[in-house]
Amino acid sequence: MNKSNVNRKGKPEGLPVMKILIATKNPGKFEEIVSGLASLCALGVEFVRPSDLGIDDEVEEHGSTHGENAVLKARHFFEKT
């Protein structure tokens, strides 16, 4: 790929940006998740935190499993965005 076709975030010009919300306030957890998914950046994916979107909500995690809590957060932030 020609460097002139790449923007400053490393995304090829002309690709649509898809934002994926990583619903955590923990900076270490955010970086760990993003580093595991970094190859998606080349496809036009941008990872954002709730605070990047002006959202400062706490989601009560009252599920009995990590999966249930993930669904609670996903539904909450889907409704906010």
SULKA-V272073 format. One line per field, one symbol per residue. psi: psi as a letter, one per 30 degrees, with the letter a starting at -180 (. if undefined). burial: b if it has 24 or more other ideal C-beta (glycine too) atoms within 12 Angstrom, else e. A space follows every 10 residues. Layout:
# SULKA-V272073
psi = ???
burial = ???
This chain:
# SULKA-V272073
psi = kkffgkafgg kkkfklkkkk kjikfjeeee eeeeefgeff efggkkklle ffggkhkkkk iglfleeeee eeeeeefeef .
burial = eeeeeeeeee eeeeeeeeeb bbbbeeeeee eeeeeeeeee beeebbbebb eeeeeeeebe eeeeeeeeee eebeeebeee e
